Amino acid sequence: MNNRTILIIDDNEDIRDNTSEILSLGGYKTITAENGKKGVEAALAEKPDLIICDIMMPELDGYGVLHLLRKNPETESIPLIFLTAKAERSDMRKGMEMGADDYVTKPFEELELMNAIESRLRKYDILQKQYNSSSKGLSELTHDLRQNGMIDFKLEDYNSEVYSKKQIIYAEGKRPRYLFYVTKGKIKGYKTHEDGKEYITDLYSDGDFIGYPALIEEMNYDDTAVALEESEVIQIPKEDFQQLIGGDILIASKFIRIITQNVKEKEERLLSLAYSSLRKRIAKALVDIHHKFNTEGENNPIEISRDDIAHYVGTATESLIRTLSDFKSEKLIQIKEGKIIITDLEKLEHLLY
């Protein structure tokens, strides 16, 4: 049993009962409603996992049901599949434009209905899942959508470029032409202040998307991306990315939520630069860099230059070096051949509070 509840709204008793029986055999719990008004009441009371709704009904038609459910925060994200006896494209298009997730034309095959339900529930699960507010989170979301056939997007269809160390991938103030995906290597994003000082906005490695805020906001890049080492990067044309997120409003909003949270976290880091002690800021920078360049359980050395770490923290390189020396004597880190190895991540994280 899958413990999913499906609400069936249809004024035809035979279709209602038959659909309920099919879904029960498929392991679903079902609730039925004989008209649109009762269907909306049932949706609000039961919060089903998915709704199957006829279009042509007395009291309140399917479009009215969809409108009321989408404007209510408690039901706005519940997937809804329309049942329609009409095959006219205009009816289908109207439903999809209003926010329906799919439609099945009556009379329908049992397999067709089950496939539509399973597909929409998979999409719902992905859109409800909490992804990291980072380019890694975007990568995971894109992977899940692609795996479930919700977007036709294959990275291998695009060309990749190899950037040498210190080579610029995109520059602040330029118009975006591509979404970039890091196949291999390490990249930093940075801004240059009026006084000529550099501030690192983010760090990227294998599996990260970069350059996406400028594409979504349709504005010039607000930072510069440069390779920290030889890096391989896939270039995805702007039009393809915009088509990817523009084809489905729910998918687009999920992308934008991740990006908005990512921007918020960058702003919080800027605030911490102003208000936290230098010791806390450097501890946070080391923890951030560790998590960006390591998957869970890994502890690869930090191979970023002292200058770049100082720019990430927003301090002088000399101040950074003194604090790293303190951390070394406290056995929080080791330094071997210029590389920083975190030896007590837990204690380093506790310095942040």
C-alpha positions in Angstrom: 0.0 0.0 0.0 1.3 3.5 -0.8 -0.9 5.4 1.7 -1.7 8.1 -1.0 -5.2 9.6 -0.9 -6.9 10.6 -4.2 -10.0 12.8 -4.4 -12.4 12.0 -7.3 -14.8 14.8 -8.3 -17.4 13.7 -10.9 -21.2 14.1 -11.2 -21.4 10.7 -13.0 -21.9 8.1 -10.3 -20.7 5.2 -12.6 -17.5 7.0 -13.6 -16.9 8.0 -9.9 -17.3 4.5 -8.6 -15.4 2.8 -11.5 -12.5 5.2 -11.1 -12.5 4.7 -7.3 -12.4 0.9 -7.7 -9.5 1.1 -10.2 -7.5 3.3 -7.8 -8.3 1.2 -4.8 -6.9 -1.9 -6.7 -3.8 0.2 -7.4 -3.3 0.7 -3.6 -4.7 4.2 -3.3 -7.1 5.4 -0.7 -10.0 7.3 -2.4 -12.5 10.0 -1.5 -15.4 10.9 -3.9 -17.5 14.0 -4.4 -20.5 14.3 -6.6 -20.1 17.9 -7.7 -17.6 20.7 -7.8 -18.8 22.5 -4.6 -18.6 19.3 -2.5 -15.2 18.5 -4.2 -13.7 21.8 -3.0 -15.1 21.2 0.5 -13.6 17.7 0.5 -10.2 19.0 -0.7 -10.0 21.5 2.1 -11.1 19.0 4.7 -9.0 16.0 3.6 -5.9 17.5 1.9 -5.6 14.7 -0.6 -2.3 13.9 -2.4 -4.0 14.3 -5.8 -7.3 15.3 -7.3 -9.1 13.9 -10.4 -11.8 16.3 -11.5 -14.4 16.3 -14.2 -14.7 19.5 -16.2 -18.4 19.6 -17.0 -20.4 19.5 -13.7 -23.3 21.2 -12.0 -23.0 23.5 -9.0 -19.4 24.3 -9.9 -17.5 23.2 -13.0 -13.9 21.9 -13.1 -12.4 25.3 -13.9 -14.2 26.8 -10.9 -12.8 24.0 -8.7 -9.3 24.6 -10.0 -9.6 28.3 -9.5 -10.7 28.0 -5.9 -8.1 25.4 -5.0 -5.2 27.3 -6.6 -6.0 30.5 -4.8 -6.1 28.8 -1.4 -2.6 28.3 0.2 -3.7 25.0 1.8 -4.5 23.4 -1.6 -2.6 25.4 -4.2 0.1 22.8 -4.7 -2.1 19.6 -4.8 -1.8 18.1 -8.3 -5.0 18.1 -10.3 -5.8 16.0 -13.3 -8.9 16.9 -15.4 -11.2 14.3 -16.8 -12.9 15.6 -20.0 -15.3 14.0 -22.4 -14.3 16.6 -25.0 -11.2 16.3 -27.0 -11.1 19.9 -28.1 -7.7 21.4 -27.7 -9.1 24.7 -26.4 -10.6 23.0 -23.3 -7.3 21.3 -22.6 -5.3 24.4 -23.2 -7.5 26.5 -20.9 -7.2 23.9 -18.1 -3.4 23.8 -18.4 -3.1 27.6 -18.5 -5.1 27.8 -15.3 -2.7 25.5 -13.5 -4.0 21.9 -14.1 -1.3 19.4 -14.1 -2.6 17.0 -16.7 -5.8 15.8 -18.4 -7.3 12.4 -19.4 -10.0 12.2 -22.0 -13.0 10.0 -21.3 -13.4 7.2 -22.0 -9.9 6.4 -20.7 -7.8 3.3 -20.4 -7.0 2.2 -16.8 -3.2 2.2 -17.6 -3.4 5.8 -19.0 -5.0 7.1 -15.9 -2.6 5.2 -13.6 0.4 6.5 -15.5 -0.9 10.1 -15.3 -1.4 9.8 -11.6 2.0 8.2 -10.9 3.8 10.8 -13.1 2.1 13.8 -11.3 2.8 12.3 -7.8 6.5 11.9 -8.7 6.5 15.6 -9.8 4.7 16.6 -6.6 7.3 14.8 -4.5 10.2 16.5 -6.3 8.6 20.0 -6.0 7.9 19.4 -2.2 11.5 18.1 -1.6 13.9 20.5 0.2 16.9 21.2 -1.9 20.0 23.0 -0.8 19.9 26.7 -1.6 23.0 26.5 -3.8 24.0 25.6 -7.3 24.4 22.0 -6.0 20.7 22.1 -5.0 19.8 23.3 -8.6 21.9 20.4 -9.9 20.0 17.9 -7.8 16.6 19.4 -8.8 17.5 19.3 -12.5 18.8 15.7 -12.1 15.5 14.6 -10.4 13.3 16.3 -12.9 15.3 14.8 -15.8 15.3 11.3 -14.2 11.5 11.4 -14.0 11.0 12.6 -17.6 9.7 16.0 -16.5 12.3 18.0 -18.4 14.0 17.1 -21.7 17.4 18.3 -20.7 20.7 16.4 -21.3 24.0 18.0 -20.4 25.8 15.7 -22.8 24.0 17.5 -25.7 26.1 20.6 -25.1 29.7 21.6 -25.8 32.2 21.8 -22.9 35.2 24.2 -22.7 38.4 23.8 -20.8 39.4 26.9 -18.9 43.0 27.2 -17.7 43.9 28.6 -14.2 43.0 32.3 -13.8 41.0 32.3 -17.1 37.7 34.3 -16.9 34.5 32.4 -17.6 32.2 35.4 -17.5 32.8 39.0 -16.5 30.9 41.5 -14.3 28.8 43.9 -16.3 28.6 41.6 -19.4 25.3 40.3 -20.8 24.7 36.6 -20.1 24.7 34.3 -23.0 25.1 30.9 -21.3 24.2 28.9 -18.2 27.5 27.2 -17.1 27.8 23.8 -15.5 31.1 22.7 -13.9 32.0 19.2 -15.0 35.4 19.3 -13.3 37.5 21.9 -11.4 37.1 24.8 -9.0 35.8 28.3 -9.8 35.4 31.5 -7.8 32.9 34.2 -8.3 34.1 37.7 -7.2 33.4 41.4 -7.2 35.9 44.2 -7.3 35.1 47.1 -5.0 35.7 50.8 -5.9 38.9 50.8 -3.9 40.2 47.9 -6.0 39.7 45.2 -3.3 38.3 41.9 -4.3 35.4 40.2 -2.5 34.6 36.5 -3.3 30.8 36.0 -3.8 30.8 32.2 -4.1 32.9 29.1 -4.8 32.0 26.3 -7.2 33.1 22.8 -8.0 32.1 19.6 -9.9 28.3 19.5 -10.4 27.6 23.2 -9.8 25.6 25.5 -12.1 26.9 29.0 -12.3 25.7 32.3 -13.8 22.0 31.5 -13.4 20.8 34.7 -11.4 21.7 37.0 -14.3 19.8 34.7 -16.7 16.6 34.6 -14.6 16.7 38.3 -13.7 17.6 39.2 -17.4 20.4 41.6 -16.2 24.1 41.9 -16.6 26.4 39.7 -14.5 27.0 41.3 -11.1 30.2 39.4 -10.5 33.1 37.7 -12.4 33.8 34.0 -12.5 37.3 32.8 -12.9 38.9 29.3 -12.8 41.0 28.6 -9.7 42.5 25.6 -11.5 42.1 23.9 -14.9 38.4 23.4 -15.1 36.0 21.8 -17.6 32.7 23.7 -18.0 29.6 23.0 -20.2 28.0 26.0 -21.9 24.2 25.8 -22.1 22.7 28.6 -24.3 20.5 31.1 -22.5 17.5 30.3 -24.7 17.6 26.6 -23.7 17.7 27.4 -20.0 14.9 29.9 -20.2 12.8 27.3 -22.1 13.7 24.7 -19.5 12.3 26.8 -16.6 9.6 28.6 -18.6 7.7 25.5 -19.8 6.2 24.8 -16.4 5.3 27.5 -13.8 5.7 25.1 -10.8 9.2 24.0 -12.0 10.1 27.6 -12.6 9.0 28.7 -9.2 11.0 25.9 -7.6 14.1 27.1 -9.4 13.5 30.6 -8.3 12.9 29.7 -4.7 16.3 27.9 -4.6 18.0 30.9 -6.2 16.3 33.5 -4.0 17.3 31.6 -0.8 20.9 31.3 -2.2 20.9 35.1 -2.7 19.6 35.6 0.9 22.4 33.4 2.3 25.0 35.5 0.4 23.5 38.7 1.9 23.6 37.1 5.4 27.3 36.3 4.8 27.9 39.9 3.9 26.3 41.0 7.2 28.4 38.5 9.1 31.5 40.1 7.6 30.5 43.4 9.2 29.4 42.2 12.6 31.3 39.0 13.4 34.8 38.8 14.9 37.6 38.0 12.5 38.1 34.6 14.2 34.5 33.6 13.7 34.5 34.9 10.1 37.6 32.8 9.2 36.2 29.7 11.0 32.9 30.1 9.0 34.9 30.6 5.7 36.8 27.3 6.3 33.6 25.5 7.2 31.8 26.9 4.1 34.7 26.0 1.8 35.0 22.5 3.3 31.3 21.8 2.6 31.4 23.3 -0.9 34.3 21.1 -2.0 33.5 17.9 -0.1 30.6 15.5 -0.1 29.5 14.0 3.2 32.3 12.0 4.8 35.1 13.5 2.7 37.9 15.7 4.0 39.9 16.8 1.1 42.5 19.5 1.7 41.6 23.1 1.0 43.8 24.0 -1.9 42.7 27.6 -2.4 45.3 30.3 -2.1 45.5 32.4 1.1 44.7 35.5 -0.9 41.5 33.9 -2.2 40.4 32.8 1.3 41.1 36.3 2.6 39.0 37.8 -0.2 36.2 35.3 0.7 36.4 36.4 4.4 36.9 40.1 3.6 40.2 40.6 5.5 43.9 41.2 4.9 45.9 38.1 3.9 48.3 38.8 6.9 45.3 38.7 9.3 44.1 35.5 7.8 47.6 33.9 8.1 47.8 34.9 11.8 44.4 33.3 12.6 45.2 30.1 10.7 48.4 29.9 12.8 46.2 30.1 15.9 43.8 27.4 14.6 46.8 25.2 13.9 48.1 25.6 17.4 44.6 24.8 18.8 44.7 21.6 16.6 41.6 22.7 14.6 43.5 22.5 11.3 46.8 21.1 9.9 48.8 22.8 7.2 50.8 20.5 5.0 52.7 21.8 1.9 50.5 24.9 2.0 47.3 23.0 2.0 44.8 23.4 4.9 43.4 20.2 6.3 40.5 20.5 8.8 41.2 18.2 11.8 38.3 19.1 14.0 35.3 20.3 12.0 32.9 20.1 14.9 35.0 22.5 17.1 35.5 24.8 14.1 31.7 25.0 13.6 31.2 25.7 17.3 33.3 28.8 16.9 30.5 30.3 14.9 28.2 30.6 17.9 
